[in-house]
Each structure stands twice: as C-alpha cells, then as structure tokens.
Amino acid sequence: MTKLCKDCKWYQRNWWGHNIMRTDSYDRCLRPNKSNYVSGKTEAEFCEAERSYSSNDKYCGTEGRFWEIKDE
C-alpha cells in the first residue's frame, strides 16, 4: 500500500492553494508530536517538506514513518 499524505489522518488540505494557486504545495501535516513546548500548539509543517527529509528523525520521510490511516 502506498502511504500518500492525502490518505493520512494528520493531513490538512489547503483550500486556497488548491483552488487559487492550483498546487498542493501548501498542504500541511498536523502530527501532534511536533508541538511547540512553549505555546502547546501543534507546529504544522508542509507535507512536501515532511516527506522529502528522510535523513532526519523529526520528519516522516519518503517511507511515511509517521503515516496513520484516516478514521472513517
């Protein structure tokens, strides 16, 4: 099974990017374990960046290390 970001429960689609800019480059990953310890807010990262940095344990990587299926 291919682990696509759009099928992950942490995926958030950016409607402005899709409808106006016609790109998915602004879509975000909202994994809760990336939260800011000072504010407590989840720090969103662009999905494209999450999947492209596989050498760093902080990122999901091309293999989708932190990918989780959406709840139906």
N, C-alpha and C positions, 0 to 999 in steps of 0.2 A: 504494500500500500504506500502510495506517495503521500508524504506529510506536507501538504500545502497549507500556507498560513491562513487562507480563507476558510479552511475546514477546522481550524484550531479555536478552542474556546476563549483564548486571550486576544484574538484578532478583533480590531476595531476598524471598520471601513471609514474612510474619509470621503464624505459625500461631495464636498467642494472639489476635491482632487479628481474624483471620478466624473462628475457632471460638467464642471467648468474647464478644468485642465486636461481632461481625458487621459489621466495617468493613475496608476496605483502606487506611485512613489511616496505618497503621503499617508498610506495606511499604517496603523500603529499596532504594536504589541503591548498589551497591558498586564504582563505577568506580575503577580503581586510580590514575588520575592526580589523585585528590583526597586522596592520602595525607598524613599528618602527617609533616613533615620531622624532627621531634624523635624520635618514637617509631617511625616507619616503618610504622605501622598505617594501613590504609585507613579514612578517616573516612566512615562511612555517612551518607547524607542521606535523608530521607523522599522517596519518589518524587513525592508530591504537591507538595512544595516544589521539587524538581528541575525539574518540568515547568511550574510556574507563573511562575518568574522567568526571562523570556526576554531581558530587557534586559542582564543580567549575563553575561559570557563564561564565568564559573565554572559556570553551570547549563546543563542540557540544553535547556531551553526547550520551548515548545509544539510546535515543529517536530521535536523529537527529535534535536538536533545531535550528541549522543554515542551515540545508539542503535546497537546492534550486534545482529545476529541470533544467536539461541542456537545453540550447537554441538549437532548431533544425536548 
